[in-house]
Amino acid sequence: MTSRSGAYDSESFEQFQSQYGEEEQAAEEVQDKMAGKDAGNETDTITKLFAQMMIENRRRDALLETLVNRIVNTTPEPTAVCNASIMPDLLQKIPTFDGSTDKAEGWIYKLESAQLLHSLPDNYVLETARTRLVSGAHHWYVTKRSQISTWEDFVHLFKATFIIEEATSDRYKKMINRTQRPGESVDSYFHEKVRMCTELNLSAKEMKKEVLVGLRSKTLCDAMLMREHFTTDDLLHGIHEFLNIETKRYGRTTNIQNQNTDSRPSGNRFTSREQANQPVCYSCKKSGHISKNCTERRCFQCGQAGHKANNCTRRNTNREQQPTTSENPTLMVRGKEHASAYMLPIFLETFNFKFCSEAILDSGSPVSLISSSVTNNVKLTPVECSSYHGINGSKLEVLGKVDFNMTVSQFTTSLNFLVVSAGTMPYQCLLGRNFINSNLNISFQGGKLLIEPLDLLNDSNLNH
């Protein structure tokens, strides 16, 4: 309770007594006047009672008013709170600004957002901005310091100097050049591309076109073109739906492949945990190294181990019997009974052709082969030499060659195939050494086929 309103102010109490005494005296005068009348009159009796009630009501109201005033006057006054004690440390959140025009708009926006969010005073935000200016921006502030007295002055001069409106043609060019980077997620690319399109006021149909043009996956682009999307949200949901389906399909194919690998004879299985964690060589089928480091490579002529192609007796025999065979390349096209169990699912793609199949890995073949039954609708490129020979000396006719973008184990690479007649091979596709040596590390660990790029920095072999 303050001194201005004590517990029982004597002056207020005397005023209350004086007021109450005057009211009581007036009531007594009324009673005296009424007493002169007939006491037996019932009306006089009611009047007296009514006058008494009025006196009691006034006294009660006066007491209540006095108590209320005393309670109100005893409420403590609010104390001023120093804003600095609850202000966030903006110095830890606001980055420095060196005067780069491409970062100016984002930097000043962070300051304005922080002020609005925390209701910070202008002088605090101005001081924070000043301490975060470095390099050229600091020299700018020194030059403009005489013109800056408030936060509004700082914002006005800052925007006039550092925020330069970009030409529409330049923004459109940046939007066109923005494509999905190697290893970048679709979501990250999508939202930035949509933001750039929105700044150019493009329609939803135009946004869809520009987003799909920048995707790395042609399959995803083609799938989205065949669907109707009214908004960018519809397009994003469609992309996620497609990717989820592809992930499930790939997982199912991998499980089938693992089951086939586990069904091999027990003699080919690893006998210990240490062996299971080691790579397996394609050439000698031994663990502990990969094919490029193998010291027991097979002959490219006959496919047998123990000698090289230069010393191959089959090659010498073929030379004596067929003087012209030296001009014809020799391919190791194995029969189905000799086919290795190294089968893996592949996805082939060219301009107007898509195909899913399983291919066999054959380190004995210098080139990759594909059956003509698969490439009926694909335009072939002629080859200089159309006559090849297998390991058994049989003639192998090559109809042409074709380049495919091949996706295997989430990696995409460009590979050249020789097209052979249908029925030449017991399988539709054979992957030779031009695939095995195409910057990919192929090995077996724990009974599973592992394919990964030799150089992770080579973006041409990566496709998200």
C-alpha positions, 0 to 999 in steps of 0.5 A: 500500500502506497503512502498516497492511499494509507490503510485508514486515511483520517481525512477520508474517514472524517469526510465519510462521518460528516456525510453519514451524519448529514444523511442521518440528520435529514432522516431524523427530520423526516421522522419528526415531521411524520411524527406530527401526523396521526400515528395510527395511520398505516400510510405514515408507518410505511413511509417511516419504514421506507425512509429507514431503508433509504438510510441503510442503503445509502450507508451500505453503498458508501461503505462499499465505495470506500472499500473499493477505492482503497483496494484499487489504490493499494495495487502496486504499479508495474515496474519497467523491464529492461528489454535487453535482458530478454533479447536474443543474441542476434550476433549468433544468428545473423551472418556477416555481410561483405557487400555482395549484391547477390546476398544483400536481400537475404541478409536484410530480410533476416534482420527484419524478420528477427525484429518482427518476431522478437519485437526488438527495438530499432536501436538494438537492430541497428547496432546489430546490423552495424557490427555485422558489416565487414569488408566493403559493406563496412566502408559503405557504412562509414561513408553513410554514417552521417545520414543514418540516425534510425533503423529506417534510414539504414534500411532505406540506404542499404536497399538503395545501394546493394539491392539491384533489381535483376533483369527479367531476361537474366532471371529467365536464363538462370531458370533455364540453366537450373537443372538437377545436379548429380547426386541432388535430390529431386525435392531440392531441385524441384522447389528451387526450380518452382521458386524461380518459375514463380518469380517469372510469373509462369503458369502451372503448365509452363512450370511443369514443362521447365521442371521436367526438362531439368530432371536427370532421369528421362524415364521420370520425365516421360512418366510425368509427361503422360499424366495431367497435373493442374498444380505444382503440388500435383506434379510433386506428388506424382513424382514421389509416387513414381519414385516410390514405385520404382524403389519397390520394384528395384527392391523386389528385383534385388531380392530375387537376385539374392535368392538366385545367388543363395541357391548356388551349390554349397561349394561356391559359398563362403565358409567363414565370415572373413571370406564373406566380407572379401571381394571375389574375382570374376576371372579365377572366382577366388576371393581377396581381389578383383578382376583387374588385379587378378594374376590368373587371368583367362585367355581371351581366345579360348577362355581357359586359364593358364596362358594368354591369347598370344600363346593360345594353341586354338588361336594358332590352329585357327590361323593355319586353317583360316588365314583371314581370321586374324582380321576377325575379332574373337568373342567368348560367347558361352553356351548356356551350360557354361553361363555364369550365375552372375546375372543382374537386372538392367534397364536400357534406354535410348531415344524411343526405346526402353527395355528391362531385362536380365544380363549375364556378366562375362569377363571373357568377352571384350564387347557387350552383346544384345539380341536382335529380338530386343532391338527390332525398333531401334536404328542400328549403326553399321560396323566395319567388321560384321564377322566375329568368331566365338571361342569354339570357332563358330562364326558370329554375325553382327548385324550392327551396333547401338549405344544405350544408357544402361541403369544397373544397381542405381548407376547409369552409364553409356554402353556400346552393344553389338547386335547379334541374331536372335538365338545366337545367345541363350540370353538376351544381353551379355555384358563384356569387359567394356562394361566391367572396365567402364569406371565401375568397381564390380565385386562380390561381398557376402555372396552379393554383387556390388557395383560402385563407381571407381571415382565418385567424383566422376559425375557422368557415371552417377544418376540420382 
